[in-house]
């Protein structure tokens, strides 16, 4: 980690991420197929969002050029896609989607307490939010532990992760939707989303999010 507090070898982190992916695969119910019953207005809106996202060539080039060093594993979206409809719970427990955060560039990270590489990178995500969080950027770390809030909240308190909003999905629905879209192999999984709700980059596995490389990536996306 950039702050020097702890750093697992990259190979070990990737191995742990793969194990986490197998665990999720064992307990998740994968949802296949597209939603049915869309009315013409909904289809037109989806088509407009898709067209707007696919016109992001300049941003994609900037993200691809910035994917170096500690964040070299992030992939520029090909093609970029709208993720405004991804659903989870807000810090107050109410349902929300990424559309509710429009106007900000987002680093959306799915994590769980049983996922070792997730636990390792949470302090760095917290530091990134402290360093760069603003009206224009937010780290959206979504906990996907099943069951009650007790375990994830205790972990955040024990590790002094205090700058991140407590976003939550205890149903695995969000992970399974990313799985359906071919974006999630295991945990952690991270999406880089622009201020119009377009996914412009994605990554499976951990990264050093408090590093200068990560900050340059966020700046390129903004």
PyMOL commands that place a pseudoatom at each C-alpha (Angstrom):
pseudoatom trace, name=CA, resn=UNK, resi=1, chain=A, elem=C, hetatm=0, pos=[0.000, 0.000, 0.000]
pseudoatom trace, name=CA, resn=UNK, resi=2, chain=A, elem=C, hetatm=0, pos=[1.146, 3.506, -0.788]
pseudoatom trace, name=CA, resn=UNK, resi=3, chain=A, elem=C, hetatm=0, pos=[1.087, 4.638, 2.837]
pseudoatom trace, name=CA, resn=UNK, resi=4, chain=A, elem=C, hetatm=0, pos=[3.412, 1.776, 3.726]
pseudoatom trace, name=CA, resn=UNK, resi=5, chain=A, elem=C, hetatm=0, pos=[1.232, 0.294, 6.464]
pseudoatom trace, name=CA, resn=UNK, resi=6, chain=A, elem=C, hetatm=0, pos=[0.813, -3.085, 4.854]
pseudoatom trace, name=CA, resn=UNK, resi=7, chain=A, elem=C, hetatm=0, pos=[1.170, -4.661, 1.446]
pseudoatom trace, name=CA, resn=UNK, resi=8, chain=A, elem=C, hetatm=0, pos=[0.521, -8.239, 0.405]
pseudoatom trace, name=CA, resn=UNK, resi=9, chain=A, elem=C, hetatm=0, pos=[2.505, -9.556, -2.566]
pseudoatom trace, name=CA, resn=UNK, resi=10, chain=A, elem=C, hetatm=0, pos=[0.588, -9.069, -5.797]
pseudoatom trace, name=CA, resn=UNK, resi=11, chain=A, elem=C, hetatm=0, pos=[0.612, -12.775, -6.610]
pseudoatom trace, name=CA, resn=UNK, resi=12, chain=A, elem=C, hetatm=0, pos=[-0.901, -13.631, -3.259]
pseudoatom trace, name=CA, resn=UNK, resi=13, chain=A, elem=C, hetatm=0, pos=[-3.583, -10.981, -3.625]
pseudoatom trace, name=CA, resn=UNK, resi=14, chain=A, elem=C, hetatm=0, pos=[-4.554, -12.280, -7.054]
pseudoatom trace, name=CA, resn=UNK, resi=15, chain=A, elem=C, hetatm=0, pos=[-4.730, -15.824, -5.691]
pseudoatom trace, name=CA, resn=UNK, resi=16, chain=A, elem=C, hetatm=0, pos=[-6.952, -14.673, -2.858]
pseudoatom trace, name=CA, resn=UNK, resi=17, chain=A, elem=C, hetatm=0, pos=[-9.137, -12.802, -5.316]
pseudoatom trace, name=CA, resn=UNK, resi=18, chain=A, elem=C, hetatm=0, pos=[-9.606, -15.961, -7.364]
pseudoatom trace, name=CA, resn=UNK, resi=19, chain=A, elem=C, hetatm=0, pos=[-10.543, -17.889, -4.221]
pseudoatom trace, name=CA, resn=UNK, resi=20, chain=A, elem=C, hetatm=0, pos=[-13.014, -15.141, -3.342]
pseudoatom trace, name=CA, resn=UNK, resi=21, chain=A, elem=C, hetatm=0, pos=[-14.496, -15.464, -6.813]
pseudoatom trace, name=CA, resn=UNK, resi=22, chain=A, elem=C, hetatm=0, pos=[-14.990, -19.195, -6.337]
pseudoatom trace, name=CA, resn=UNK, resi=23, chain=A, elem=C, hetatm=0, pos=[-16.709, -18.524, -3.008]
pseudoatom trace, name=CA, resn=UNK, resi=24, chain=A, elem=C, hetatm=0, pos=[-19.070, -16.002, -4.546]
pseudoatom trace, name=CA, resn=UNK, resi=25, chain=A, elem=C, hetatm=0, pos=[-19.763, -18.427, -7.377]
pseudoatom trace, name=CA, resn=UNK, resi=26, chain=A, elem=C, hetatm=0, pos=[-20.679, -21.082, -4.839]
pseudoatom trace, name=CA, resn=UNK, resi=27, chain=A, elem=C, hetatm=0, pos=[-23.196, -18.966, -2.945]
pseudoatom trace, name=CA, resn=UNK, resi=28, chain=A, elem=C, hetatm=0, pos=[-24.503, -16.644, -5.653]
pseudoatom trace, name=CA, resn=UNK, resi=29, chain=A, elem=C, hetatm=0, pos=[-27.565, -17.321, -7.790]
pseudoatom trace, name=CA, resn=UNK, resi=30, chain=A, elem=C, hetatm=0, pos=[-26.561, -16.015, -11.184]
pseudoatom trace, name=CA, resn=UNK, resi=31, chain=A, elem=C, hetatm=0, pos=[-29.269, -14.185, -13.088]
pseudoatom trace, name=CA, resn=UNK, resi=32, chain=A, elem=C, hetatm=0, pos=[-29.121, -14.820, -16.805]
pseudoatom trace, name=CA, resn=UNK, resi=33, chain=A, elem=C, hetatm=0, pos=[-30.983, -13.169, -19.646]
pseudoatom trace, name=CA, resn=UNK, resi=34, chain=A, elem=C, hetatm=0, pos=[-32.252, -9.635, -20.229]
pseudoatom trace, name=CA, resn=UNK, resi=35, chain=A, elem=C, hetatm=0, pos=[-35.214, -8.086, -18.407]
pseudoatom trace, name=CA, resn=UNK, resi=36, chain=A, elem=C, hetatm=0, pos=[-38.503, -8.685, -20.161]
pseudoatom trace, name=CA, resn=UNK, resi=37, chain=A, elem=C, hetatm=0, pos=[-41.540, -6.471, -20.497]
pseudoatom trace, name=CA, resn=UNK, resi=38, chain=A, elem=C, hetatm=0, pos=[-39.760, -3.179, -21.267]
pseudoatom trace, name=CA, resn=UNK, resi=39, chain=A, elem=C, hetatm=0, pos=[-42.096, -0.619, -22.744]
pseudoatom trace, name=CA, resn=UNK, resi=40, chain=A, elem=C, hetatm=0, pos=[-41.075, 1.441, -25.817]
pseudoatom trace, name=CA, resn=UNK, resi=41, chain=A, elem=C, hetatm=0, pos=[-40.159, 4.469, -23.688]
pseudoatom trace, name=CA, resn=UNK, resi=42, chain=A, elem=C, hetatm=0, pos=[-37.822, 2.375, -21.512]
pseudoatom trace, name=CA, resn=UNK, resi=43, chain=A, elem=C, hetatm=0, pos=[-36.177, 0.823, -24.571]
pseudoatom trace, name=CA, resn=UNK, resi=44, chain=A, elem=C, hetatm=0, pos=[-35.683, 4.269, -26.150]
pseudoatom trace, name=CA, resn=UNK, resi=45, chain=A, elem=C, hetatm=0, pos=[-34.095, 5.565, -22.932]
pseudoatom trace, name=CA, resn=UNK, resi=46, chain=A, elem=C, hetatm=0, pos=[-31.749, 2.559, -22.771]
pseudoatom trace, name=CA, resn=UNK, resi=47, chain=A, elem=C, hetatm=0, pos=[-30.767, 3.052, -26.403]
pseudoatom trace, name=CA, resn=UNK, resi=48, chain=A, elem=C, hetatm=0, pos=[-30.052, 6.754, -25.790]
pseudoatom trace, name=CA, resn=UNK, resi=49, chain=A, elem=C, hetatm=0, pos=[-27.900, 5.941, -22.752]
pseudoatom trace, name=CA, resn=UNK, resi=50, chain=A, elem=C, hetatm=0, pos=[-25.991, 3.323, -24.738]
pseudoatom trace, name=CA, resn=UNK, resi=51, chain=A, elem=C, hetatm=0, pos=[-25.370, 5.715, -27.617]
pseudoatom trace, name=CA, resn=UNK, resi=52, chain=A, elem=C, hetatm=0, pos=[-24.180, 8.451, -25.240]
pseudoatom trace, name=CA, resn=UNK, resi=53, chain=A, elem=C, hetatm=0, pos=[-21.765, 6.068, -23.501]
pseudoatom trace, name=CA, resn=UNK, resi=54, chain=A, elem=C, hetatm=0, pos=[-20.352, 4.706, -26.737]
pseudoatom trace, name=CA, resn=UNK, resi=55, chain=A, elem=C, hetatm=0, pos=[-19.398, 8.240, -27.799]
pseudoatom trace, name=CA, resn=UNK, resi=56, chain=A, elem=C, hetatm=0, pos=[-16.715, 8.382, -25.079]
pseudoatom trace, name=CA, resn=UNK, resi=57, chain=A, elem=C, hetatm=0, pos=[-13.684, 7.639, -27.257]
pseudoatom trace, name=CA, resn=UNK, resi=58, chain=A, elem=C, hetatm=0, pos=[-11.592, 10.518, -25.907]
pseudoatom trace, name=CA, resn=UNK, resi=59, chain=A, elem=C, hetatm=0, pos=[-12.222, 9.570, -22.285]
pseudoatom trace, name=CA, resn=UNK, resi=60, chain=A, elem=C, hetatm=0, pos=[-11.445, 5.925, -23.011]
pseudoatom trace, name=CA, resn=UNK, resi=61, chain=A, elem=C, hetatm=0, pos=[-8.113, 6.879, -24.543]
pseudoatom trace, name=CA, resn=UNK, resi=62, chain=A, elem=C, hetatm=0, pos=[-7.247, 8.933, -21.462]
pseudoatom trace, name=CA, resn=UNK, resi=63, chain=A, elem=C, hetatm=0, pos=[-8.193, 6.069, -19.121]
pseudoatom trace, name=CA, resn=UNK, resi=64, chain=A, elem=C, hetatm=0, pos=[-6.240, 3.533, -21.166]
pseudoatom trace, name=CA, resn=UNK, resi=65, chain=A, elem=C, hetatm=0, pos=[-3.155, 5.776, -21.151]
pseudoatom trace, name=CA, resn=UNK, resi=66, chain=A, elem=C, hetatm=0, pos=[-3.411, 6.241, -17.365]
pseudoatom trace, name=CA, resn=UNK, resi=67, chain=A, elem=C, hetatm=0, pos=[-3.787, 2.510, -16.598]
pseudoatom trace, name=CA, resn=UNK, resi=68, chain=A, elem=C, hetatm=0, pos=[-0.195, 2.092, -15.495]
pseudoatom trace, name=CA, resn=UNK, resi=69, chain=A, elem=C, hetatm=0, pos=[1.772, 0.949, -12.464]
pseudoatom trace, name=CA, resn=UNK, resi=70, chain=A, elem=C, hetatm=0, pos=[-0.413, 0.069, -9.489]
pseudoatom trace, name=CA, resn=UNK, resi=71, chain=A, elem=C, hetatm=0, pos=[-3.603, 0.258, -11.601]
pseudoatom trace, name=CA, resn=UNK, resi=72, chain=A, elem=C, hetatm=0, pos=[-2.272, -1.385, -14.771]
pseudoatom trace, name=CA, resn=UNK, resi=73, chain=A, elem=C, hetatm=0, pos=[-4.908, -4.138, -14.436]
pseudoatom trace, name=CA, resn=UNK, resi=74, chain=A, elem=C, hetatm=0, pos=[-7.832, -1.796, -15.075]
pseudoatom trace, name=CA, resn=UNK, resi=75, chain=A, elem=C, hetatm=0, pos=[-9.343, -2.266, -18.524]
pseudoatom trace, name=CA, resn=UNK, resi=76, chain=A, elem=C, hetatm=0, pos=[-10.859, 0.536, -20.551]
pseudoatom trace, name=CA, resn=UNK, resi=77, chain=A, elem=C, hetatm=0, pos=[-14.467, -0.419, -21.288]
pseudoatom trace, name=CA, resn=UNK, resi=78, chain=A, elem=C, hetatm=0, pos=[-14.946, -1.891, -24.750]
pseudoatom trace, name=CA, resn=UNK, resi=79, chain=A, elem=C, hetatm=0, pos=[-17.512, -0.710, -25.431]
pseudoatom trace, name=CA, resn=UNK, resi=80, chain=A, elem=C, hetatm=0, pos=[-18.439, 1.676, -22.608]
pseudoatom trace, name=CA, resn=UNK, resi=81, chain=A, elem=C, hetatm=0, pos=[-21.907, 0.986, -21.221]
pseudoatom trace, name=CA, resn=UNK, resi=82, chain=A, elem=C, hetatm=0, pos=[-24.465, 2.690, -19.043]
pseudoatom trace, name=CA, resn=UNK, resi=83, chain=A, elem=C, hetatm=0, pos=[-24.524, 1.401, -15.469]
pseudoatom trace, name=CA, resn=UNK, resi=84, chain=A, elem=C, hetatm=0, pos=[-26.969, 3.963, -14.115]
pseudoatom trace, name=CA, resn=UNK, resi=85, chain=A, elem=C, hetatm=0, pos=[-29.450, 1.203, -13.302]
pseudoatom trace, name=CA, resn=UNK, resi=86, chain=A, elem=C, hetatm=0, pos=[-27.167, -0.742, -10.937]
pseudoatom trace, name=CA, resn=UNK, resi=87, chain=A, elem=C, hetatm=0, pos=[-29.101, -0.997, -7.672]
pseudoatom trace, name=CA, resn=UNK, resi=88, chain=A, elem=C, hetatm=0, pos=[-28.093, -1.251, -3.996]
pseudoatom trace, name=CA, resn=UNK, resi=89, chain=A, elem=C, hetatm=0, pos=[-28.887, 0.510, -0.724]
pseudoatom trace, name=CA, resn=UNK, resi=90, chain=A, elem=C, hetatm=0, pos=[-27.834, 4.017, 0.295]
pseudoatom trace, name=CA, resn=UNK, resi=91, chain=A, elem=C, hetatm=0, pos=[-26.082, 4.680, 3.629]
pseudoatom trace, name=CA, resn=UNK, resi=92, chain=A, elem=C, hetatm=0, pos=[-29.482, 5.395, 5.201]
pseudoatom trace, name=CA, resn=UNK, resi=93, chain=A, elem=C, hetatm=0, pos=[-30.741, 1.983, 4.047]
pseudoatom trace, name=CA, resn=UNK, resi=94, chain=A, elem=C, hetatm=0, pos=[-33.030, 3.255, 1.297]
pseudoatom trace, name=CA, resn=UNK, resi=95, chain=A, elem=C, hetatm=0, pos=[-32.936, 1.734, -2.218]
pseudoatom trace, name=CA, resn=UNK, resi=96, chain=A, elem=C, hetatm=0, pos=[-30.941, 3.655, -4.807]
pseudoatom trace, name=CA, resn=UNK, resi=97, chain=A, elem=C, hetatm=0, pos=[-29.192, 3.282, -8.154]
pseudoatom trace, name=CA, resn=UNK, resi=98, chain=A, elem=C, hetatm=0, pos=[-26.011, 4.790, -9.579]
pseudoatom trace, name=CA, resn=UNK, resi=99, chain=A, elem=C, hetatm=0, pos=[-28.242, 7.285, -11.388]
pseudoatom trace, name=CA, resn=UNK, resi=100, chain=A, elem=C, hetatm=0, pos=[-28.740, 8.948, -7.998]
pseudoatom trace, name=CA, resn=UNK, resi=101, chain=A, elem=C, hetatm=0, pos=[-25.033, 9.852, -8.045]
pseudoatom trace, name=CA, resn=UNK, resi=102, chain=A, elem=C, hetatm=0, pos=[-25.048, 11.388, -11.522]
pseudoatom trace, name=CA, resn=UNK, resi=103, chain=A, elem=C, hetatm=0, pos=[-22.787, 14.411, -11.829]
pseudoatom trace, name=CA, resn=UNK, resi=104, chain=A, elem=C, hetatm=0, pos=[-19.862, 12.692, -10.086]
pseudoatom trace, name=CA, resn=UNK, resi=105, chain=A, elem=C, hetatm=0, pos=[-17.102, 10.472, -11.393]
pseudoatom trace, name=CA, resn=UNK, resi=106, chain=A, elem=C, hetatm=0, pos=[-17.317, 7.261, -9.332]
pseudoatom trace, name=CA, resn=UNK, resi=107, chain=A, elem=C, hetatm=0, pos=[-15.011, 4.442, -8.340]
pseudoatom trace, name=CA, resn=UNK, resi=108, chain=A, elem=C, hetatm=0, pos=[-17.520, 1.685, -7.530]
pseudoatom trace, name=CA, resn=UNK, resi=109, chain=A, elem=C, hetatm=0, pos=[-15.984, -1.164, -5.536]
pseudoatom trace, name=CA, resn=UNK, resi=110, chain=A, elem=C, hetatm=0, pos=[-17.756, -4.344, -4.379]
pseudoatom trace, name=CA, resn=UNK, resi=111, chain=A, elem=C, hetatm=0, pos=[-16.296, -5.863, -1.208]
pseudoatom trace, name=CA, resn=UNK, resi=112, chain=A, elem=C, hetatm=0, pos=[-17.055, -8.374, 1.541]
pseudoatom trace, name=CA, resn=UNK, resi=113, chain=A, elem=C, hetatm=0, pos=[-15.571, -9.065, 4.961]
pseudoatom trace, name=CA, resn=UNK, resi=114, chain=A, elem=C, hetatm=0, pos=[-14.774, -12.686, 4.035]
pseudoatom trace, name=CA, resn=UNK, resi=115, chain=A, elem=C, hetatm=0, pos=[-12.752, -11.560, 0.985]
pseudoatom trace, name=CA, resn=UNK, resi=116, chain=A, elem=C, hetatm=0, pos=[-9.100, -11.165, 2.068]
pseudoatom trace, name=CA, resn=UNK, resi=117, chain=A, elem=C, hetatm=0, pos=[-7.951, -8.884, -0.791]
pseudoatom trace, name=CA, resn=UNK, resi=118, chain=A, elem=C, hetatm=0, pos=[-11.050, -6.724, -0.254]
pseudoatom trace, name=CA, resn=UNK, resi=119, chain=A, elem=C, hetatm=0, pos=[-10.078, -6.244, 3.381]
pseudoatom trace, name=CA, resn=UNK, resi=120, chain=A, elem=C, hetatm=0, pos=[-6.517, -5.359, 2.372]
pseudoatom trace, name=CA, resn=UNK, resi=121, chain=A, elem=C, hetatm=0, pos=[-7.542, -2.610, -0.038]
pseudoatom trace, name=CA, resn=UNK, resi=122, chain=A, elem=C, hetatm=0, pos=[-10.301, -0.978, 2.031]
pseudoatom trace, name=CA, resn=UNK, resi=123, chain=A, elem=C, hetatm=0, pos=[-7.950, 1.398, 3.926]
pseudoatom trace, name=CA, resn=UNK, resi=124, chain=A, elem=C, hetatm=0, pos=[-6.503, 2.541, 0.584]
pseudoatom trace, name=CA, resn=UNK, resi=125, chain=A, elem=C, hetatm=0, pos=[-9.988, 3.172, -0.817]
pseudoatom trace, name=CA, resn=UNK, resi=126, chain=A, elem=C, hetatm=0, pos=[-10.725, 5.130, 2.354]
pseudoatom trace, name=CA, resn=UNK, resi=127, chain=A, elem=C, hetatm=0, pos=[-7.568, 7.218, 1.845]
pseudoatom trace, name=CA, resn=UNK, resi=128, chain=A, elem=C, hetatm=0, pos=[-8.430, 7.846, -1.814]
pseudoatom trace, name=CA, resn=UNK, resi=129, chain=A, elem=C, hetatm=0, pos=[-11.804, 9.217, -0.719]
pseudoatom trace, name=CA, resn=UNK, resi=130, chain=A, elem=C, hetatm=0, pos=[-10.089, 11.447, 1.842]
pseudoatom trace, name=CA, resn=UNK, resi=131, chain=A, elem=C, hetatm=0, pos=[-7.606, 12.715, -0.729]
pseudoatom trace, name=CA, resn=UNK, resi=132, chain=A, elem=C, hetatm=0, pos=[-9.904, 13.173, -3.736]
pseudoatom trace, name=CA, resn=UNK, resi=133, chain=A, elem=C, hetatm=0, pos=[-13.508, 12.965, -2.552]
pseudoatom trace, name=CA, resn=UNK, resi=134, chain=A, elem=C, hetatm=0, pos=[-15.525, 16.022, -3.587]
pseudoatom trace, name=CA, resn=UNK, resi=135, chain=A, elem=C, hetatm=0, pos=[-18.690, 17.124, -5.356]
pseudoatom trace, name=CA, resn=UNK, resi=136, chain=A, elem=C, hetatm=0, pos=[-17.013, 15.785, -8.508]
pseudoatom trace, name=CA, resn=UNK, resi=137, chain=A, elem=C, hetatm=0, pos=[-15.691, 12.399, -7.292]
pseudoatom trace, name=CA, resn=UNK, resi=138, chain=A, elem=C, hetatm=0, pos=[-16.647, 9.662, -4.831]
pseudoatom trace, name=CA, resn=UNK, resi=139, chain=A, elem=C, hetatm=0, pos=[-15.474, 6.197, -3.905]
pseudoatom trace, name=CA, resn=UNK, resi=140, chain=A, elem=C, hetatm=0, pos=[-18.643, 4.091, -3.713]
pseudoatom trace, name=CA, resn=UNK, resi=141, chain=A, elem=C, hetatm=0, pos=[-17.675, 0.970, -1.767]
pseudoatom trace, name=CA, resn=UNK, resi=142, chain=A, elem=C, hetatm=0, pos=[-20.640, -1.426, -1.706]
pseudoatom trace, name=CA, resn=UNK, resi=143, chain=A, elem=C, hetatm=0, pos=[-20.552, -4.175, 0.898]
pseudoatom trace, name=CA, resn=UNK, resi=144, chain=A, elem=C, hetatm=0, pos=[-22.078, -7.450, -0.338]
pseudoatom trace, name=CA, resn=UNK, resi=145, chain=A, elem=C, hetatm=0, pos=[-22.000, -9.557, 2.849]
pseudoatom trace, name=CA, resn=UNK, resi=146, chain=A, elem=C, hetatm=0, pos=[-25.200, -11.526, 3.230]
pseudoatom trace, name=CA, resn=UNK, resi=147, chain=A, elem=C, hetatm=0, pos=[-27.038, -11.316, 6.543]
pseudoatom trace, name=CA, resn=UNK, resi=148, chain=A, elem=C, hetatm=0, pos=[-27.049, -8.416, 8.983]
pseudoatom trace, name=CA, resn=UNK, resi=149, chain=A, elem=C, hetatm=0, pos=[-25.002, -5.208, 9.069]
pseudoatom trace, name=CA, resn=UNK, resi=150, chain=A, elem=C, hetatm=0, pos=[-23.156, -6.225, 12.251]
pseudoatom trace, name=CA, resn=UNK, resi=151, chain=A, elem=C, hetatm=0, pos=[-20.054, -7.823, 10.725]
pseudoatom trace, name=CA, resn=UNK, resi=152, chain=A, elem=C, hetatm=0, pos=[-19.276, -5.259, 7.977]
pseudoatom trace, name=CA, resn=UNK, resi=153, chain=A, elem=C, hetatm=0, pos=[-19.866, -2.317, 10.308]
pseudoatom trace, name=CA, resn=UNK, resi=154, chain=A, elem=C, hetatm=0, pos=[-17.598, -3.856, 12.951]
pseudoatom trace, name=CA, resn=UNK, resi=155, chain=A, elem=C, hetatm=0, pos=[-14.865, -4.370, 10.335]
pseudoatom trace, name=CA, resn=UNK, resi=156, chain=A, elem=C, hetatm=0, pos=[-15.059, -0.731, 9.214]
pseudoatom trace, name=CA, resn=UNK, resi=157, chain=A, elem=C, hetatm=0, pos=[-14.867, 0.470, 12.813]
pseudoatom trace, name=CA, resn=UNK, resi=158, chain=A, elem=C, hetatm=0, pos=[-11.921, -1.796, 13.681]
pseudoatom trace, name=CA, resn=UNK, resi=159, chain=A, elem=C, hetatm=0, pos=[-9.936, -0.711, 10.619]
pseudoatom trace, name=CA, resn=UNK, resi=160, chain=A, elem=C, hetatm=0, pos=[-10.861, 2.977, 11.051]
pseudoatom trace, name=CA, resn=UNK, resi=161, chain=A, elem=C, hetatm=0, pos=[-12.411, 3.195, 7.581]
pseudoatom trace, name=CA, resn=UNK, resi=162, chain=A, elem=C, hetatm=0, pos=[-14.309, 6.393, 8.242]
pseudoatom trace, name=CA, resn=UNK, resi=163, chain=A, elem=C, hetatm=0, pos=[-14.485, 8.354, 4.975]
pseudoatom trace, name=CA, resn=UNK, resi=164, chain=A, elem=C, hetatm=0, pos=[-16.568, 5.942, 2.907]
pseudoatom trace, name=CA, resn=UNK, resi=165, chain=A, elem=C, hetatm=0, pos=[-20.345, 5.907, 2.750]
pseudoatom trace, name=CA, resn=UNK, resi=166, chain=A, elem=C, hetatm=0, pos=[-21.887, 2.642, 3.962]
pseudoatom trace, name=CA, resn=UNK, resi=167, chain=A, elem=C, hetatm=0, pos=[-23.393, 1.426, 0.692]
pseudoatom trace, name=CA, resn=UNK, resi=168, chain=A, elem=C, hetatm=0, pos=[-24.851, -2.066, 0.960]
pseudoatom trace, name=CA, resn=UNK, resi=169, chain=A, elem=C, hetatm=0, pos=[-26.363, -4.994, -0.938]
pseudoatom trace, name=CA, resn=UNK, resi=170, chain=A, elem=C, hetatm=0, pos=[-27.019, -8.056, 1.216]
pseudoatom trace, name=CA, resn=UNK, resi=171, chain=A, elem=C, hetatm=0, pos=[-28.772, -9.975, -1.609]
pseudoatom trace, name=CA, resn=UNK, resi=172, chain=A, elem=C, hetatm=0, pos=[-25.793, -10.498, -3.978]
pseudoatom trace, name=CA, resn=UNK, resi=173, chain=A, elem=C, hetatm=0, pos=[-28.064, -9.028, -6.651]
pseudoatom trace, name=CA, resn=UNK, resi=174, chain=A, elem=C, hetatm=0, pos=[-25.517, -6.374, -7.616]
pseudoatom trace, name=CA, resn=UNK, resi=175, chain=A, elem=C, hetatm=0, pos=[-22.679, -8.876, -7.927]
pseudoatom trace, name=CA, resn=UNK, resi=176, chain=A, elem=C, hetatm=0, pos=[-24.852, -11.241, -9.950]
pseudoatom trace, name=CA, resn=UNK, resi=177, chain=A, elem=C, hetatm=0, pos=[-25.841, -8.425, -12.310]
pseudoatom trace, name=CA, resn=UNK, resi=178, chain=A, elem=C, hetatm=0, pos=[-22.164, -7.620, -12.931]
pseudoatom trace, name=CA, resn=UNK, resi=179, chain=A, elem=C, hetatm=0, pos=[-21.560, -11.350, -13.418]
pseudoatom trace, name=CA, resn=UNK, resi=180, chain=A, elem=C, hetatm=0, pos=[-24.359, -11.440, -16.001]
pseudoatom trace, name=CA, resn=UNK, resi=181, chain=A, elem=C, hetatm=0, pos=[-22.737, -8.530, -17.844]
pseudoatom trace, name=CA, resn=UNK, resi=182, chain=A, elem=C, hetatm=0, pos=[-19.381, -10.311, -17.897]
pseudoatom trace, name=CA, resn=UNK, resi=183, chain=A, elem=C, hetatm=0, pos=[-17.748, -7.785, -15.552]
pseudoatom trace, name=CA, resn=UNK, resi=184, chain=A, elem=C, hetatm=0, pos=[-17.338, -9.772, -12.322]
pseudoatom trace, name=CA, resn=UNK, resi=185, chain=A, elem=C, hetatm=0, pos=[-15.232, -12.908, -11.870]
pseudoatom trace, name=CA, resn=UNK, resi=186, chain=A, elem=C, hetatm=0, pos=[-14.941, -12.643, -8.084]
pseudoatom trace, name=CA, resn=UNK, resi=187, chain=A, elem=C, hetatm=0, pos=[-14.263, -10.062, -5.413]
pseudoatom trace, name=CA, resn=UNK, resi=188, chain=A, elem=C, hetatm=0, pos=[-13.133, -7.371, -5.278]
pseudoatom trace, name=CA, resn=UNK, resi=189, chain=A, elem=C, hetatm=0, pos=[-14.510, -5.955, -8.514]
pseudoatom trace, name=CA, resn=UNK, resi=190, chain=A, elem=C, hetatm=0, pos=[-14.202, -2.261, -9.360]
pseudoatom trace, name=CA, resn=UNK, resi=191, chain=A, elem=C, hetatm=0, pos=[-15.920, -0.066, -11.938]
pseudoatom trace, name=CA, resn=UNK, resi=192, chain=A, elem=C, hetatm=0, pos=[-14.766, 3.382, -13.043]
pseudoatom trace, name=CA, resn=UNK, resi=193, chain=A, elem=C, hetatm=0, pos=[-17.896, 5.367, -13.926]
pseudoatom trace, name=CA, resn=UNK, resi=194, chain=A, elem=C, hetatm=0, pos=[-18.035, 8.854, -15.394]
pseudoatom trace, name=CA, resn=UNK, resi=195, chain=A, elem=C, hetatm=0, pos=[-20.343, 11.680, -14.354]
pseudoatom trace, name=CA, resn=UNK, resi=196, chain=A, elem=C, hetatm=0, pos=[-23.023, 10.574, -16.830]
pseudoatom trace, name=CA, resn=UNK, resi=197, chain=A, elem=C, hetatm=0, pos=[-23.254, 7.026, -15.471]
pseudoatom trace, name=CA, resn=UNK, resi=198, chain=A, elem=C, hetatm=0, pos=[-21.111, 5.417, -18.191]
pseudoatom trace, name=CA, resn=UNK, resi=199, chain=A, elem=C, hetatm=0, pos=[-18.709, 2.669, -17.166]
pseudoatom trace, name=CA, resn=UNK, resi=200, chain=A, elem=C, hetatm=0, pos=[-15.401, 3.615, -18.765]
pseudoatom trace, name=CA, resn=UNK, resi=201, chain=A, elem=C, hetatm=0, pos=[-13.149, 1.119, -16.988]
pseudoatom trace, name=CA, resn=UNK, resi=202, chain=A, elem=C, hetatm=0, pos=[-13.340, -2.051, -14.901]
pseudoatom trace, name=CA, resn=UNK, resi=203, chain=A, elem=C, hetatm=0, pos=[-11.068, -4.340, -12.907]
pseudoatom trace, name=CA, resn=UNK, resi=204, chain=A, elem=C, hetatm=0, pos=[-11.228, -7.692, -11.163]
pseudoatom trace, name=CA, resn=UNK, resi=205, chain=A, elem=C, hetatm=0, pos=[-8.876, -8.038, -8.219]
pseudoatom trace, name=CA, resn=UNK, resi=206, chain=A, elem=C, hetatm=0, pos=[-7.243, -5.579, -5.817]
pseudoatom trace, name=CA, resn=UNK, resi=207, chain=A, elem=C, hetatm=0, pos=[-5.171, -2.459, -6.443]
pseudoatom trace, name=CA, resn=UNK, resi=208, chain=A, elem=C, hetatm=0, pos=[-3.255, 0.152, -4.464]
pseudoatom trace, name=CA, resn=UNK, resi=209, chain=A, elem=C, hetatm=0, pos=[-5.986, 2.789, -4.617]
pseudoatom trace, name=CA, resn=UNK, resi=210, chain=A, elem=C, hetatm=0, pos=[-4.164, 5.379, -2.489]
pseudoatom trace, name=CA, resn=UNK, resi=211, chain=A, elem=C, hetatm=0, pos=[-1.214, 5.432, -4.913]
pseudoatom trace, name=CA, resn=UNK, resi=212, chain=A, elem=C, hetatm=0, pos=[-0.232, 8.254, -7.250]
pseudoatom trace, name=CA, resn=UNK, resi=213, chain=A, elem=C, hetatm=0, pos=[-0.992, 5.910, -10.163]
pseudoatom trace, name=CA, resn=UNK, resi=214, chain=A, elem=C, hetatm=0, pos=[-4.584, 5.530, -8.980]
pseudoatom trace, name=CA, resn=UNK, resi=215, chain=A, elem=C, hetatm=0, pos=[-4.987, 9.263, -8.535]
pseudoatom trace, name=CA, resn=UNK, resi=216, chain=A, elem=C, hetatm=0, pos=[-3.734, 9.907, -12.053]
pseudoatom trace, name=CA, resn=UNK, resi=217, chain=A, elem=C, hetatm=0, pos=[-6.286, 7.375, -13.310]
pseudoatom trace, name=CA, resn=UNK, resi=218, chain=A, elem=C, hetatm=0, pos=[-9.127, 9.173, -11.523]
pseudoatom trace, name=CA, resn=UNK, resi=219, chain=A, elem=C, hetatm=0, pos=[-7.962, 12.516, -12.883]
pseudoatom trace, name=CA, resn=UNK, resi=220, chain=A, elem=C, hetatm=0, pos=[-7.941, 11.077, -16.409]
pseudoatom trace, name=CA, resn=UNK, resi=221, chain=A, elem=C, hetatm=0, pos=[-11.504, 9.853, -15.947]
pseudoatom trace, name=CA, resn=UNK, resi=222, chain=A, elem=C, hetatm=0, pos=[-12.604, 13.277, -14.731]
for i in range(1, 222): cmd.bond("trace and resi %d" % i, "trace and resi %d" % (i + 1))
show_as sticks, trace
zoom trace
